[in-house]
Amino acid sequence: MQFARLSTALAASLLAMAAQAQVTVKDAWVRATVPQQKATGAFMRIQAAQDSKLISASSPLTPHVEVHEMSMQGDVMKMRQVSDITLPAGKTVELKPGGYHVMLLDLKQQVKEGSSVPLTLVVEGKDGKRESLEVQAPVRALNTSATSTGHGAHKH
C-alpha cells in the first residue's frame, strides 16, 4: 500500500515536471558571415506550453551572446539588447531578421554556410524555474531571408 502511494506521487510529480518543461525550438538557423565580420544573428521559432520568457543564450563560439530586438523608431531601424522575450503559453514566437533575435558578438572566426552553431537557450517559467535548451543551428547563406525554410529543430 505504501509503495502504491509513493509510486502515484512520483508519477504525478514527473508529469508536473514534464508539463513545465514543454519548450520547443524549431527552424533554428544562424546567418553566415564574411571574413573578419564580428557579429551575426541566430533565428528560430520558440513555443512554450506555459507562460515563460527567453532570458539568455550562450554559445561556445563566443563569450558574448545577447538577446536583441530590432524595431523602427521614426524612419530608422534600431537594434537594442533586451532583458527577455516573452513566450506566451501555446503561442509560437518567431525570432527573425528585423525583429527579435539572438546576437553572437565578438566572433573570433568566420561562420560558414553548411556548418552548425551550438546554442544554449535559457528559458524561465512564471515560477522562476529555469530550463536550458541545447540547439544545433545550421548556418545559412548571407542572403537567406526570414521566409526560407530549413531544419535544425530541436525539441525538449
Phi and psi in radians as a Rosetta constraint file:
Dihedral C 1 N 2 CA 2 C 2 CIRCULARHARMONIC -1.043 0.35
Dihedral N 2 CA 2 C 2 N 3 CIRCULARHARMONIC -0.743 0.35
Dihedral C 2 N 3 CA 3 C 3 CIRCULARHARMONIC -1.078 0.35
Dihedral N 3 CA 3 C 3 N 4 CIRCULARHARMONIC -0.724 0.35
Dihedral C 3 N 4 CA 4 C 4 CIRCULARHARMONIC -1.085 0.35
Dihedral N 4 CA 4 C 4 N 5 CIRCULARHARMONIC -0.732 0.35
Dihedral C 4 N 5 CA 5 C 5 CIRCULARHARMONIC -1.141 0.35
Dihedral N 5 CA 5 C 5 N 6 CIRCULARHARMONIC -0.737 0.35
Dihedral C 5 N 6 CA 6 C 6 CIRCULARHARMONIC -1.113 0.35
Dihedral N 6 CA 6 C 6 N 7 CIRCULARHARMONIC -0.750 0.35
Dihedral C 6 N 7 CA 7 C 7 CIRCULARHARMONIC -1.086 0.35
Dihedral N 7 CA 7 C 7 N 8 CIRCULARHARMONIC -0.745 0.35
Dihedral C 7 N 8 CA 8 C 8 CIRCULARHARMONIC -1.123 0.35
Dihedral N 8 CA 8 C 8 N 9 CIRCULARHARMONIC -0.761 0.35
Dihedral C 8 N 9 CA 9 C 9 CIRCULARHARMONIC -1.116 0.35
Dihedral N 9 CA 9 C 9 N 10 CIRCULARHARMONIC -0.733 0.35
Dihedral C 9 N 10 CA 10 C 10 CIRCULARHARMONIC -1.120 0.35
Dihedral N 10 CA 10 C 10 N 11 CIRCULARHARMONIC -0.794 0.35
Dihedral C 10 N 11 CA 11 C 11 CIRCULARHARMONIC -1.057 0.35
Dihedral N 11 CA 11 C 11 N 12 CIRCULARHARMONIC -0.738 0.35
Dihedral C 11 N 12 CA 12 C 12 CIRCULARHARMONIC -1.121 0.35
Dihedral N 12 CA 12 C 12 N 13 CIRCULARHARMONIC -0.718 0.35
Dihedral C 12 N 13 CA 13 C 13 CIRCULARHARMONIC -1.212 0.35
Dihedral N 13 CA 13 C 13 N 14 CIRCULARHARMONIC -0.626 0.35
Dihedral C 13 N 14 CA 14 C 14 CIRCULARHARMONIC -1.144 0.35
Dihedral N 14 CA 14 C 14 N 15 CIRCULARHARMONIC -0.696 0.35
Dihedral C 14 N 15 CA 15 C 15 CIRCULARHARMONIC -1.114 0.35
Dihedral N 15 CA 15 C 15 N 16 CIRCULARHARMONIC -0.716 0.35
Dihedral C 15 N 16 CA 16 C 16 CIRCULARHARMONIC -1.113 0.35
Dihedral N 16 CA 16 C 16 N 17 CIRCULARHARMONIC -0.718 0.35
Dihedral C 16 N 17 CA 17 C 17 CIRCULARHARMONIC -1.140 0.35
Dihedral N 17 CA 17 C 17 N 18 CIRCULARHARMONIC -0.721 0.35
Dihedral C 17 N 18 CA 18 C 18 CIRCULARHARMONIC -1.105 0.35
Dihedral N 18 CA 18 C 18 N 19 CIRCULARHARMONIC -0.666 0.35
Dihedral C 18 N 19 CA 19 C 19 CIRCULARHARMONIC -1.140 0.35
Dihedral N 19 CA 19 C 19 N 20 CIRCULARHARMONIC -0.646 0.35
Dihedral C 19 N 20 CA 20 C 20 CIRCULARHARMONIC -1.233 0.35
Dihedral N 20 CA 20 C 20 N 21 CIRCULARHARMONIC -0.551 0.35
Dihedral C 20 N 21 CA 21 C 21 CIRCULARHARMONIC -1.594 0.35
Dihedral N 21 CA 21 C 21 N 22 CIRCULARHARMONIC 0.353 0.35
Dihedral C 21 N 22 CA 22 C 22 CIRCULARHARMONIC -1.519 0.35
Dihedral N 22 CA 22 C 22 N 23 CIRCULARHARMONIC 1.331 0.35
Dihedral C 22 N 23 CA 23 C 23 CIRCULARHARMONIC -2.102 0.35
Dihedral N 23 CA 23 C 23 N 24 CIRCULARHARMONIC 2.241 0.35
Dihedral C 23 N 24 CA 24 C 24 CIRCULARHARMONIC -2.079 0.35
Dihedral N 24 CA 24 C 24 N 25 CIRCULARHARMONIC 2.536 0.35
Dihedral C 24 N 25 CA 25 C 25 CIRCULARHARMONIC -2.118 0.35
Dihedral N 25 CA 25 C 25 N 26 CIRCULARHARMONIC 2.234 0.35
Dihedral C 25 N 26 CA 26 C 26 CIRCULARHARMONIC -2.241 0.35
Dihedral N 26 CA 26 C 26 N 27 CIRCULARHARMONIC 2.677 0.35
Dihedral C 26 N 27 CA 27 C 27 CIRCULARHARMONIC 0.931 0.35
Dihedral N 27 CA 27 C 27 N 28 CIRCULARHARMONIC 0.674 0.35
Dihedral C 27 N 28 CA 28 C 28 CIRCULARHARMONIC -1.225 0.35
Dihedral N 28 CA 28 C 28 N 29 CIRCULARHARMONIC 2.463 0.35
Dihedral C 28 N 29 CA 29 C 29 CIRCULARHARMONIC -2.767 0.35
Dihedral N 29 CA 29 C 29 N 30 CIRCULARHARMONIC 2.783 0.35
Dihedral C 29 N 30 CA 30 C 30 CIRCULARHARMONIC -2.183 0.35
Dihedral N 30 CA 30 C 30 N 31 CIRCULARHARMONIC 2.445 0.35
Dihedral C 30 N 31 CA 31 C 31 CIRCULARHARMONIC -1.371 0.35
Dihedral N 31 CA 31 C 31 N 32 CIRCULARHARMONIC 2.299 0.35
Dihedral C 31 N 32 CA 32 C 32 CIRCULARHARMONIC -1.079 0.35
Dihedral N 32 CA 32 C 32 N 33 CIRCULARHARMONIC 2.758 0.35
Dihedral C 32 N 33 CA 33 C 33 CIRCULARHARMONIC -2.065 0.35
Dihedral N 33 CA 33 C 33 N 34 CIRCULARHARMONIC 2.915 0.35
Dihedral C 33 N 34 CA 34 C 34 CIRCULARHARMONIC -1.706 0.35
Dihedral N 34 CA 34 C 34 N 35 CIRCULARHARMONIC 2.831 0.35
Dihedral C 34 N 35 CA 35 C 35 CIRCULARHARMONIC -0.938 0.35
Dihedral N 35 CA 35 C 35 N 36 CIRCULARHARMONIC 2.450 0.35
Dihedral C 35 N 36 CA 36 C 36 CIRCULARHARMONIC 1.267 0.35
Dihedral N 36 CA 36 C 36 N 37 CIRCULARHARMONIC -0.038 0.35
Dihedral C 36 N 37 CA 37 C 37 CIRCULARHARMONIC -1.220 0.35
Dihedral N 37 CA 37 C 37 N 38 CIRCULARHARMONIC 2.327 0.35
Dihedral C 37 N 38 CA 38 C 38 CIRCULARHARMONIC -1.777 0.35
Dihedral N 38 CA 38 C 38 N 39 CIRCULARHARMONIC -0.039 0.35
Dihedral C 38 N 39 CA 39 C 39 CIRCULARHARMONIC -2.612 0.35
Dihedral N 39 CA 39 C 39 N 40 CIRCULARHARMONIC 2.686 0.35
Dihedral C 39 N 40 CA 40 C 40 CIRCULARHARMONIC -2.713 0.35
Dihedral N 40 CA 40 C 40 N 41 CIRCULARHARMONIC 2.980 0.35
Dihedral C 40 N 41 CA 41 C 41 CIRCULARHARMONIC -1.970 0.35
Dihedral N 41 CA 41 C 41 N 42 CIRCULARHARMONIC 2.654 0.35
Dihedral C 41 N 42 CA 42 C 42 CIRCULARHARMONIC -2.037 0.35
Dihedral N 42 CA 42 C 42 N 43 CIRCULARHARMONIC 2.443 0.35
Dihedral C 42 N 43 CA 43 C 43 CIRCULARHARMONIC -2.342 0.35
Dihedral N 43 CA 43 C 43 N 44 CIRCULARHARMONIC 2.673 0.35
Dihedral C 43 N 44 CA 44 C 44 CIRCULARHARMONIC -3.064 0.35
Dihedral N 44 CA 44 C 44 N 45 CIRCULARHARMONIC 3.047 0.35
Dihedral C 44 N 45 CA 45 C 45 CIRCULARHARMONIC -2.005 0.35
Dihedral N 45 CA 45 C 45 N 46 CIRCULARHARMONIC 2.296 0.35
Dihedral C 45 N 46 CA 46 C 46 CIRCULARHARMONIC -2.164 0.35
Dihedral N 46 CA 46 C 46 N 47 CIRCULARHARMONIC 2.368 0.35
Dihedral C 46 N 47 CA 47 C 47 CIRCULARHARMONIC -2.330 0.35
Dihedral N 47 CA 47 C 47 N 48 CIRCULARHARMONIC 2.319 0.35
Dihedral C 47 N 48 CA 48 C 48 CIRCULARHARMONIC -2.059 0.35
Dihedral N 48 CA 48 C 48 N 49 CIRCULARHARMONIC 2.447 0.35
Dihedral C 48 N 49 CA 49 C 49 CIRCULARHARMONIC -1.245 0.35
Dihedral N 49 CA 49 C 49 N 50 CIRCULARHARMONIC -0.559 0.35
Dihedral C 49 N 50 CA 50 C 50 CIRCULARHARMONIC -2.012 0.35
Dihedral N 50 CA 50 C 50 N 51 CIRCULARHARMONIC 2.704 0.35
Dihedral C 50 N 51 CA 51 C 51 CIRCULARHARMONIC -0.935 0.35
Dihedral N 51 CA 51 C 51 N 52 CIRCULARHARMONIC 2.207 0.35
Dihedral C 51 N 52 CA 52 C 52 CIRCULARHARMONIC -2.594 0.35
Dihedral N 52 CA 52 C 52 N 53 CIRCULARHARMONIC -3.101 0.35
Dihedral C 52 N 53 CA 53 C 53 CIRCULARHARMONIC -2.628 0.35
Dihedral N 53 CA 53 C 53 N 54 CIRCULARHARMONIC 2.504 0.35
Dihedral C 53 N 54 CA 54 C 54 CIRCULARHARMONIC -1.405 0.35
Dihedral N 54 CA 54 C 54 N 55 CIRCULARHARMONIC 2.067 0.35
Dihedral C 54 N 55 CA 55 C 55 CIRCULARHARMONIC -1.887 0.35
Dihedral N 55 CA 55 C 55 N 56 CIRCULARHARMONIC -0.374 0.35
Dihedral C 55 N 56 CA 56 C 56 CIRCULARHARMONIC -2.905 0.35
Dihedral N 56 CA 56 C 56 N 57 CIRCULARHARMONIC 2.959 0.35
Dihedral C 56 N 57 CA 57 C 57 CIRCULARHARMONIC -2.571 0.35
Dihedral N 57 CA 57 C 57 N 58 CIRCULARHARMONIC 2.742 0.35
Dihedral C 57 N 58 CA 58 C 58 CIRCULARHARMONIC -2.580 0.35
Dihedral N 58 CA 58 C 58 N 59 CIRCULARHARMONIC 2.871 0.35
Dihedral C 58 N 59 CA 59 C 59 CIRCULARHARMONIC -2.718 0.35
Dihedral N 59 CA 59 C 59 N 60 CIRCULARHARMONIC 2.486 0.35
Dihedral C 59 N 60 CA 60 C 60 CIRCULARHARMONIC -1.184 0.35
Dihedral N 60 CA 60 C 60 N 61 CIRCULARHARMONIC -0.182 0.35
Dihedral C 60 N 61 CA 61 C 61 CIRCULARHARMONIC -1.199 0.35
Dihedral N 61 CA 61 C 61 N 62 CIRCULARHARMONIC -0.504 0.35
Dihedral C 61 N 62 CA 62 C 62 CIRCULARHARMONIC -2.774 0.35
Dihedral N 62 CA 62 C 62 N 63 CIRCULARHARMONIC 2.604 0.35
Dihedral C 62 N 63 CA 63 C 63 CIRCULARHARMONIC -1.405 0.35
Dihedral N 63 CA 63 C 63 N 64 CIRCULARHARMONIC -0.087 0.35
Dihedral C 63 N 64 CA 64 C 64 CIRCULARHARMONIC -2.043 0.35
Dihedral N 64 CA 64 C 64 N 65 CIRCULARHARMONIC 1.698 0.35
Dihedral C 64 N 65 CA 65 C 65 CIRCULARHARMONIC -2.195 0.35
Dihedral N 65 CA 65 C 65 N 66 CIRCULARHARMONIC 2.289 0.35
Dihedral C 65 N 66 CA 66 C 66 CIRCULARHARMONIC -2.311 0.35
Dihedral N 66 CA 66 C 66 N 67 CIRCULARHARMONIC 2.670 0.35
Dihedral C 66 N 67 CA 67 C 67 CIRCULARHARMONIC -1.601 0.35
Dihedral N 67 CA 67 C 67 N 68 CIRCULARHARMONIC 2.225 0.35
Dihedral C 67 N 68 CA 68 C 68 CIRCULARHARMONIC -2.219 0.35
Dihedral N 68 CA 68 C 68 N 69 CIRCULARHARMONIC 2.860 0.35
Dihedral C 68 N 69 CA 69 C 69 CIRCULARHARMONIC -2.346 0.35
Dihedral N 69 CA 69 C 69 N 70 CIRCULARHARMONIC 2.387 0.35
Dihedral C 69 N 70 CA 70 C 70 CIRCULARHARMONIC -1.917 0.35
Dihedral N 70 CA 70 C 70 N 71 CIRCULARHARMONIC 2.409 0.35
Dihedral C 70 N 71 CA 71 C 71 CIRCULARHARMONIC -2.671 0.35
Dihedral N 71 CA 71 C 71 N 72 CIRCULARHARMONIC 2.724 0.35
Dihedral C 71 N 72 CA 72 C 72 CIRCULARHARMONIC -1.439 0.35
Dihedral N 72 CA 72 C 72 N 73 CIRCULARHARMONIC 2.249 0.35
Dihedral C 72 N 73 CA 73 C 73 CIRCULARHARMONIC -2.158 0.35
Dihedral N 73 CA 73 C 73 N 74 CIRCULARHARMONIC 1.762 0.35
Dihedral C 73 N 74 CA 74 C 74 CIRCULARHARMONIC 1.216 0.35
Dihedral N 74 CA 74 C 74 N 75 CIRCULARHARMONIC -2.150 0.35
Dihedral C 74 N 75 CA 75 C 75 CIRCULARHARMONIC -1.794 0.35
Dihedral N 75 CA 75 C 75 N 76 CIRCULARHARMONIC 0.227 0.35
Dihedral C 75 N 76 CA 76 C 76 CIRCULARHARMONIC -2.071 0.35
Dihedral N 76 CA 76 C 76 N 77 CIRCULARHARMONIC 2.288 0.35
Dihedral C 76 N 77 CA 77 C 77 CIRCULARHARMONIC -1.449 0.35
Dihedral N 77 CA 77 C 77 N 78 CIRCULARHARMONIC 2.166 0.35
Dihedral C 77 N 78 CA 78 C 78 CIRCULARHARMONIC -2.076 0.35
Dihedral N 78 CA 78 C 78 N 79 CIRCULARHARMONIC 2.534 0.35
Dihedral C 78 N 79 CA 79 C 79 CIRCULARHARMONIC -2.053 0.35
Dihedral N 79 CA 79 C 79 N 80 CIRCULARHARMONIC 2.401 0.35
Dihedral C 79 N 80 CA 80 C 80 CIRCULARHARMONIC -2.561 0.35
Dihedral N 80 CA 80 C 80 N 81 CIRCULARHARMONIC 2.656 0.35
Dihedral C 80 N 81 CA 81 C 81 CIRCULARHARMONIC -1.295 0.35
Dihedral N 81 CA 81 C 81 N 82 CIRCULARHARMONIC 2.476 0.35
Dihedral C 81 N 82 CA 82 C 82 CIRCULARHARMONIC -2.124 0.35
Dihedral N 82 CA 82 C 82 N 83 CIRCULARHARMONIC 2.704 0.35
Dihedral C 82 N 83 CA 83 C 83 CIRCULARHARMONIC -1.311 0.35
Dihedral N 83 CA 83 C 83 N 84 CIRCULARHARMONIC -0.452 0.35
Dihedral C 83 N 84 CA 84 C 84 CIRCULARHARMONIC -2.929 0.35
Dihedral N 84 CA 84 C 84 N 85 CIRCULARHARMONIC 2.932 0.35
Dihedral C 84 N 85 CA 85 C 85 CIRCULARHARMONIC -2.170 0.35
Dihedral N 85 CA 85 C 85 N 86 CIRCULARHARMONIC 2.138 0.35
Dihedral C 85 N 86 CA 86 C 86 CIRCULARHARMONIC -1.181 0.35
Dihedral N 86 CA 86 C 86 N 87 CIRCULARHARMONIC 2.332 0.35
Dihedral C 86 N 87 CA 87 C 87 CIRCULARHARMONIC -2.077 0.35
Dihedral N 87 CA 87 C 87 N 88 CIRCULARHARMONIC 1.553 0.35
Dihedral C 87 N 88 CA 88 C 88 CIRCULARHARMONIC -1.118 0.35
Dihedral N 88 CA 88 C 88 N 89 CIRCULARHARMONIC 2.487 0.35
Dihedral C 88 N 89 CA 89 C 89 CIRCULARHARMONIC -0.912 0.35
Dihedral N 89 CA 89 C 89 N 90 CIRCULARHARMONIC 2.216 0.35
Dihedral C 89 N 90 CA 90 C 90 CIRCULARHARMONIC 1.344 0.35
Dihedral N 90 CA 90 C 90 N 91 CIRCULARHARMONIC -0.039 0.35
Dihedral C 90 N 91 CA 91 C 91 CIRCULARHARMONIC -1.826 0.35
Dihedral N 91 CA 91 C 91 N 92 CIRCULARHARMONIC 2.447 0.35
Dihedral C 91 N 92 CA 92 C 92 CIRCULARHARMONIC -1.483 0.35
Dihedral N 92 CA 92 C 92 N 93 CIRCULARHARMONIC 2.241 0.35
Dihedral C 92 N 93 CA 93 C 93 CIRCULARHARMONIC -1.892 0.35
Dihedral N 93 CA 93 C 93 N 94 CIRCULARHARMONIC 2.168 0.35
Dihedral C 93 N 94 CA 94 C 94 CIRCULARHARMONIC -1.721 0.35
Dihedral N 94 CA 94 C 94 N 95 CIRCULARHARMONIC 2.161 0.35
Dihedral C 94 N 95 CA 95 C 95 CIRCULARHARMONIC -1.663 0.35
Dihedral N 95 CA 95 C 95 N 96 CIRCULARHARMONIC 2.039 0.35
Dihedral C 95 N 96 CA 96 C 96 CIRCULARHARMONIC -2.543 0.35
Dihedral N 96 CA 96 C 96 N 97 CIRCULARHARMONIC 2.821 0.35
Dihedral C 96 N 97 CA 97 C 97 CIRCULARHARMONIC -0.972 0.35
Dihedral N 97 CA 97 C 97 N 98 CIRCULARHARMONIC 2.356 0.35
Dihedral C 97 N 98 CA 98 C 98 CIRCULARHARMONIC 1.510 0.35
Dihedral N 98 CA 98 C 98 N 99 CIRCULARHARMONIC 0.035 0.35
Dihedral C 98 N 99 CA 99 C 99 CIRCULARHARMONIC -2.453 0.35
Dihedral N 99 CA 99 C 99 N 100 CIRCULARHARMONIC -2.491 0.35
Dihedral C 99 N 100 CA 100 C 100 CIRCULARHARMONIC -1.202 0.35
Dihedral N 100 CA 100 C 100 N 101 CIRCULARHARMONIC 2.539 0.35
Dihedral C 100 N 101 CA 101 C 101 CIRCULARHARMONIC -2.888 0.35
Dihedral N 101 CA 101 C 101 N 102 CIRCULARHARMONIC 3.007 0.35
Dihedral C 101 N 102 CA 102 C 102 CIRCULARHARMONIC -1.882 0.35
Dihedral N 102 CA 102 C 102 N 103 CIRCULARHARMONIC 2.227 0.35
Dihedral C 102 N 103 CA 103 C 103 CIRCULARHARMONIC -1.772 0.35
Dihedral N 103 CA 103 C 103 N 104 CIRCULARHARMONIC 2.279 0.35
Dihedral C 103 N 104 CA 104 C 104 CIRCULARHARMONIC -1.790 0.35
Dihedral N 104 CA 104 C 104 N 105 CIRCULARHARMONIC 2.006 0.35
Dihedral C 104 N 105 CA 105 C 105 CIRCULARHARMONIC -1.937 0.35
Dihedral N 105 CA 105 C 105 N 106 CIRCULARHARMONIC 2.797 0.35
Dihedral C 105 N 106 CA 106 C 106 CIRCULARHARMONIC 0.971 0.35
Dihedral N 106 CA 106 C 106 N 107 CIRCULARHARMONIC 0.758 0.35
Dihedral C 106 N 107 CA 107 C 107 CIRCULARHARMONIC -1.081 0.35
Dihedral N 107 CA 107 C 107 N 108 CIRCULARHARMONIC 2.412 0.35
Dihedral C 107 N 108 CA 108 C 108 CIRCULARHARMONIC -1.646 0.35
Dihedral N 108 CA 108 C 108 N 109 CIRCULARHARMONIC -0.260 0.35
Dihedral C 108 N 109 CA 109 C 109 CIRCULARHARMONIC -2.565 0.35
Dihedral N 109 CA 109 C 109 N 110 CIRCULARHARMONIC 2.824 0.35
Dihedral C 109 N 110 CA 110 C 110 CIRCULARHARMONIC -1.182 0.35
Dihedral N 110 CA 110 C 110 N 111 CIRCULARHARMONIC 2.470 0.35
Dihedral C 110 N 111 CA 111 C 111 CIRCULARHARMONIC -1.725 0.35
Dihedral N 111 CA 111 C 111 N 112 CIRCULARHARMONIC 1.959 0.35
Dihedral C 111 N 112 CA 112 C 112 CIRCULARHARMONIC -1.786 0.35
Dihedral N 112 CA 112 C 112 N 113 CIRCULARHARMONIC 2.468 0.35
Dihedral C 112 N 113 CA 113 C 113 CIRCULARHARMONIC -0.964 0.35
Dihedral N 113 CA 113 C 113 N 114 CIRCULARHARMONIC 2.421 0.35
Dihedral C 113 N 114 CA 114 C 114 CIRCULARHARMONIC 1.695 0.35
Dihedral N 114 CA 114 C 114 N 115 CIRCULARHARMONIC -0.319 0.35
Dihedral C 114 N 115 CA 115 C 115 CIRCULARHARMONIC -1.562 0.35
Dihedral N 115 CA 115 C 115 N 116 CIRCULARHARMONIC -3.059 0.35
Dihedral C 115 N 116 CA 116 C 116 CIRCULARHARMONIC -2.396 0.35
Dihedral N 116 CA 116 C 116 N 117 CIRCULARHARMONIC 2.702 0.35
Dihedral C 116 N 117 CA 117 C 117 CIRCULARHARMONIC -2.030 0.35
Dihedral N 117 CA 117 C 117 N 118 CIRCULARHARMONIC 2.142 0.35
Dihedral C 117 N 118 CA 118 C 118 CIRCULARHARMONIC -1.335 0.35
Dihedral N 118 CA 118 C 118 N 119 CIRCULARHARMONIC 2.313 0.35
Dihedral C 118 N 119 CA 119 C 119 CIRCULARHARMONIC -2.238 0.35
Dihedral N 119 CA 119 C 119 N 120 CIRCULARHARMONIC 2.540 0.35
Dihedral C 119 N 120 CA 120 C 120 CIRCULARHARMONIC -2.069 0.35
Dihedral N 120 CA 120 C 120 N 121 CIRCULARHARMONIC 2.091 0.35
Dihedral C 120 N 121 CA 121 C 121 CIRCULARHARMONIC -1.779 0.35
Dihedral N 121 CA 121 C 121 N 122 CIRCULARHARMONIC 2.426 0.35
Dihedral C 121 N 122 CA 122 C 122 CIRCULARHARMONIC -1.972 0.35
Dihedral N 122 CA 122 C 122 N 123 CIRCULARHARMONIC 2.092 0.35
Dihedral C 122 N 123 CA 123 C 123 CIRCULARHARMONIC -1.978 0.35
Dihedral N 123 CA 123 C 123 N 124 CIRCULARHARMONIC 2.374 0.35
Dihedral C 123 N 124 CA 124 C 124 CIRCULARHARMONIC -2.021 0.35
Dihedral N 124 CA 124 C 124 N 125 CIRCULARHARMONIC 2.271 0.35
Dihedral C 124 N 125 CA 125 C 125 CIRCULARHARMONIC -1.431 0.35
Dihedral N 125 CA 125 C 125 N 126 CIRCULARHARMONIC 2.998 0.35
Dihedral C 125 N 126 CA 126 C 126 CIRCULARHARMONIC -1.020 0.35
Dihedral N 126 CA 126 C 126 N 127 CIRCULARHARMONIC -0.489 0.35
Dihedral C 126 N 127 CA 127 C 127 CIRCULARHARMONIC -1.433 0.35
Dihedral N 127 CA 127 C 127 N 128 CIRCULARHARMONIC 0.012 0.35
Dihedral C 127 N 128 CA 128 C 128 CIRCULARHARMONIC 1.521 0.35
Dihedral N 128 CA 128 C 128 N 129 CIRCULARHARMONIC -0.096 0.35
Dihedral C 128 N 129 CA 129 C 129 CIRCULARHARMONIC -1.319 0.35
Dihedral N 129 CA 129 C 129 N 130 CIRCULARHARMONIC 2.439 0.35
Dihedral C 129 N 130 CA 130 C 130 CIRCULARHARMONIC -1.893 0.35
Dihedral N 130 CA 130 C 130 N 131 CIRCULARHARMONIC 2.560 0.35
Dihedral C 130 N 131 CA 131 C 131 CIRCULARHARMONIC -2.294 0.35
Dihedral N 131 CA 131 C 131 N 132 CIRCULARHARMONIC 2.324 0.35
Dihedral C 131 N 132 CA 132 C 132 CIRCULARHARMONIC -1.745 0.35
Dihedral N 132 CA 132 C 132 N 133 CIRCULARHARMONIC 2.356 0.35
Dihedral C 132 N 133 CA 133 C 133 CIRCULARHARMONIC -2.077 0.35
Dihedral N 133 CA 133 C 133 N 134 CIRCULARHARMONIC 2.222 0.35
Dihedral C 133 N 134 CA 134 C 134 CIRCULARHARMONIC -1.638 0.35
Dihedral N 134 CA 134 C 134 N 135 CIRCULARHARMONIC 2.251 0.35
Dihedral C 134 N 135 CA 135 C 135 CIRCULARHARMONIC -2.297 0.35
Dihedral N 135 CA 135 C 135 N 136 CIRCULARHARMONIC 2.394 0.35
Dihedral C 135 N 136 CA 136 C 136 CIRCULARHARMONIC -1.841 0.35
Dihedral N 136 CA 136 C 136 N 137 CIRCULARHARMONIC 1.925 0.35
Dihedral C 136 N 137 CA 137 C 137 CIRCULARHARMONIC -1.780 0.35
Dihedral N 137 CA 137 C 137 N 138 CIRCULARHARMONIC 2.014 0.35
Dihedral C 137 N 138 CA 138 C 138 CIRCULARHARMONIC -1.108 0.35
Dihedral N 138 CA 138 C 138 N 139 CIRCULARHARMONIC 2.587 0.35
Dihedral C 138 N 139 CA 139 C 139 CIRCULARHARMONIC -1.619 0.35
Dihedral N 139 CA 139 C 139 N 140 CIRCULARHARMONIC 2.241 0.35
Dihedral C 139 N 140 CA 140 C 140 CIRCULARHARMONIC -1.917 0.35
Dihedral N 140 CA 140 C 140 N 141 CIRCULARHARMONIC 2.826 0.35
Dihedral C 140 N 141 CA 141 C 141 CIRCULARHARMONIC -0.981 0.35
Dihedral N 141 CA 141 C 141 N 142 CIRCULARHARMONIC 2.690 0.35
Dihedral C 141 N 142 CA 142 C 142 CIRCULARHARMONIC -0.952 0.35
Dihedral N 142 CA 142 C 142 N 143 CIRCULARHARMONIC -0.630 0.35
Dihedral C 142 N 143 CA 143 C 143 CIRCULARHARMONIC -1.554 0.35
Dihedral N 143 CA 143 C 143 N 144 CIRCULARHARMONIC 0.245 0.35
Dihedral C 143 N 144 CA 144 C 144 CIRCULARHARMONIC -1.170 0.35
Dihedral N 144 CA 144 C 144 N 145 CIRCULARHARMONIC 2.344 0.35
Dihedral C 144 N 145 CA 145 C 145 CIRCULARHARMONIC -1.697 0.35
Dihedral N 145 CA 145 C 145 N 146 CIRCULARHARMONIC 2.952 0.35
Dihedral C 145 N 146 CA 146 C 146 CIRCULARHARMONIC -1.144 0.35
Dihedral N 146 CA 146 C 146 N 147 CIRCULARHARMONIC -0.382 0.35
Dihedral C 146 N 147 CA 147 C 147 CIRCULARHARMONIC -1.588 0.35
Dihedral N 147 CA 147 C 147 N 148 CIRCULARHARMONIC -0.078 0.35
Dihedral C 147 N 148 CA 148 C 148 CIRCULARHARMONIC -1.130 0.35
Dihedral N 148 CA 148 C 148 N 149 CIRCULARHARMONIC 2.518 0.35
Dihedral C 148 N 149 CA 149 C 149 CIRCULARHARMONIC -1.718 0.35
Dihedral N 149 CA 149 C 149 N 150 CIRCULARHARMONIC 2.730 0.35
Dihedral C 149 N 150 CA 150 C 150 CIRCULARHARMONIC -2.925 0.35
Dihedral N 150 CA 150 C 150 N 151 CIRCULARHARMONIC 3.039 0.35
Dihedral C 150 N 151 CA 151 C 151 CIRCULARHARMONIC -2.059 0.35
Dihedral N 151 CA 151 C 151 N 152 CIRCULARHARMONIC 2.891 0.35
Dihedral C 151 N 152 CA 152 C 152 CIRCULARHARMONIC 2.503 0.35
Dihedral N 152 CA 152 C 152 N 153 CIRCULARHARMONIC 0.267 0.35
Dihedral C 152 N 153 CA 153 C 153 CIRCULARHARMONIC -1.217 0.35
Dihedral N 153 CA 153 C 153 N 154 CIRCULARHARMONIC 2.588 0.35
Dihedral C 153 N 154 CA 154 C 154 CIRCULARHARMONIC -2.448 0.35
Dihedral N 154 CA 154 C 154 N 155 CIRCULARHARMONIC 2.220 0.35
Dihedral C 154 N 155 CA 155 C 155 CIRCULARHARMONIC -1.931 0.35
Dihedral N 155 CA 155 C 155 N 156 CIRCULARHARMONIC 2.388 0.35
